[in-house]
Amino acid sequence: MDEIIFDRIEKKYLIDMGLKKKILTAAGKNLKEDSYFKSEIFNIYFDTDNFDLIIKSIDNPNFKEKLRARAYGGYDKVFLEIKTKMRGKGDAVGHKRRILVTHQDFKKLVKKEKTVSELNDSQIAREVDYLISYLDLKPQILVYYNRESYVGENNLRITFDKNLSYRNQDLDFKRKVVDRHYFDDKKNIIMEIKAQGAMPLWLVKVLSENKIYPERFSKIGKIYEKIRKEQNV
C-alpha cells in the first residue's frame, strides 16, 4: 500500500542499556520482535530557511506539524510523512500520514523537477505539495539512528533507538564521516512507547519500579538546538 495513516499515543524515555535489559526481561512473552526487528533509519526533515516548523515544535504548542522523508537501510523506497501531534486534556496524540515514492523520484522532488502529486496521485500527496509550496520548505537536517522494534497485544509497540547522529549538509540517505553523534553520556537509548489505549500492567509496573519517566524529547528539536549551539561557539 502506498498510502498509510497512523493515529496513536506516543511517549518517549531516555534510558541506558541496563534499563533496556530490565524492560525486556519484565516483558517476557508479552513482547515479540517486529517483522522488521532491526533497522537503520534515515530521516530528512523539511523546513523553512528560518526553521519555523522546528522552532514551533520546540515551544510545545497544542498542535505541531512536521514534514520529513524517511528511508530504511536496504529498502528501495522513501516514505514522505506529514506528522502531527495534538495535545488535549490528556496525552498528546500523534497522527502520521505517509506515502511511498522511489529514491529516484525523491531526488526529482528535491530538485523541483516533479511535484509529489505527479509522483503519487493521492490526497496525502496533495497535502505534501501544499506544505512545500505554501511554506517554501526544503530539506534541512538529516537524522540517523539504529532501531529495534517490538510489538505486543492491543497494538502496543516499543522501539529502542541508539547511535543518534545527524548532519545539516550534503543531505542524502547514506551514512557519512561528517555525521555527528548527539549523545555523550550513558543514557543514550531513546525508548518510545506507542499505544492506542492504556499501557499493559506489566509495563506500568516495570516503569514505576525503575523510576523511568516520560520526557519531552523530539529528536529533530534537540538536534536543532545542538546545531545552533555549535554554530554559536
N, C-alpha and C positions, 0 to 999 in steps of 0.2 A: 504494500500500500504506500502511495506517495504522499498522502496527506494524513497526519496523525494529530490528535488532540489529547492532552493530559490535563487533569484537574485534581489537585491533592494538597494536603497539608505537609509542609516541609520544615524540619528542624535540623540545625547544624550544631556539631560539638567538636571541640578541639581536644584530641586525646593523644596518648603515646602508644607505643607498641604493647606495653604491658596491659593497658586498659582494653585495647582491642582484643587481646587474647582472653581476658576475663569475660568480655561480652559474648564472644563466640563460644566459649565454654559453657556459659549460662544458657545460651540459646539451644545447644544440643540439637535435637531433631526438629526444633521449631523453625530453623532456617536451613535453606539449601542453596547451593551455588546456582546463580542465574545461568541461563544458557550462554550468555556472554560474560563469563565469570571474571576474566581478566582482560582489561583493555587499556590501550593508550588513547587518550582523549586530547584533541586539539580544538580549542575554541578561538575563533577570530571575532572580536567584538566590534560592531559598527557604532560610530558616534559622530557627533559634530566636531568641528575643529576646536571648539571650546569644551568638549567633553560634557555637554549638558546632561545627557542621559545618566552617565555615571555619577556626576555630582548630585543630581536629584536623588538617585538611589541611595547614596551615602547619607543624605538627610533623613532617610527612613520615612518617606511620606506614606499616606494611607494607600496610595496607588503608585506603582512604578512599573516601568516597561523597559525591556532590553531587546536588542536585535543582535543575533550572533549567527555565525556559521560554525557548525560542529562537524568534525571528521574523526573517524576512528582509524587507528593504525591498521593497515592491511585491508581496509574496506574501501571500495572504489566509488563511494557516493558521499555527498555533502548534505547535511541537514541544515536548512535555513529555518531558524527558530525565532518566533516572537514569544518572549517570556514575560509574563506579567505577574505581579503579586498584589493582592488586595487585602488590606487589613481592616477587619471589622471589630466587633466586641471581643471576639475570641482569637484563636490562632490565625495568622496570615495564611491565605490560601493561594498557592501557586497555580498558574494556568499557563500551559505551554501549547502553542500551535506550531507545527512544523511541516515542511515539505522536503522532498528529496530532489536534488539535481546532481549531475555528474561533476567531477572535478574540472573538466574542460569547460563546461557551461558556467561554473562558478567563476572561472578566470574571465570569461566573456562578460559576466555581470560586473565584476570589479573594474574592468576596462571600459564599461558602459557601452559595450558592443551589443548587448542584449538586455532587455528587462526581464524580471523574474516571470512576469505573466507570459512572455513569449516562450519561456522555457517550461512552464508548468501552468496549465490552464485551470486555475482554482481560485477560490475566494481568498485563501491564505496568501497565495502568490500576489494577488492584487493588493492585499494589505501590506505586504513587504515592500512592494513597489511604491505605495503611497508614503510609507515611513521614510524610505530612502530619498524620495523626491522632495517631500514636504519639509523634512528636517535637514536635507543635504547631508546624509550620513555616508561615512566612508569607513573602511577597515582601519582600526586604530591600534589595537593591542591584541597580541596572541597570548593565550593562557594554555599551558600544557600540564597534564598530570597522569599518573597511573591509577587505575581504579579496579577495586574488587567489588563485585556486586552479589548480594544475597537477597533471596525472596522468602516470604513467609505467608501465612494464611491471611485472608481478607485484604489482599493487595498490598501487604506490608513489603517495603523494600528498604534495605540498608546498604549503603555504599561506604567504602573506605578509600579516600583519595590521598596519595602521597606523591612526593617528588614535584610539588607545585613549583612551576617555573614560568617565565614569561619573557617577552621582548616586545618592543614597540617600533620595530623597523623590520624591513625585509620579511613581510608577513606572508608565509605560505605554510602548508600543513606538513612541516618537517621539523625535526629537532636540529638545532644548530649550536655551535660553540659559543655564540654570543648570548644564548639563553641564560637568564639569571634566576637563581633559586630564591624563593620567597622566605622560607623558614630558616632560622639559625639556632633553634633550640630543639629539645626533645619532643615537645608537643607539636609534632609535625604531620599528624594524620587528621584529615577532616572527615568526620563521620557525619553522614546525612541520613536521617530517617524520614522516609516518605510514607504517608499513610492516608487512607481515605476514610478513616474512622479513628476510634480510640486505640492507643497502643496496647498490646497484649500485656498481661500482668507480669510475665517473666521479664519482659523488657523494662517495665516500670521499676521492678524490684532491683535489677542489676544496676540501673542508672542511679537509683536512690542510694543503694548500699555503697557505691563507689563515688558518690558525690559528683556525678557527671551531669553538668547543667548545660542547657542550650545557650548558644552565644550568637550574637549577630556577626556573621562572617560571610560577606559577599566576596568571592574570590576576586572578581574584577574591581570591586570597590577598594579592597585592601591593596591590591597591586597598583592601582592608580595612585593611591596615597603614597606608596613606596616610591613610585616613579617620580612623583612631584618632589619628594624629599631628596632623591638622588640628583635631580636637576637643580635643586637649590643649594647643594653642598658647595 
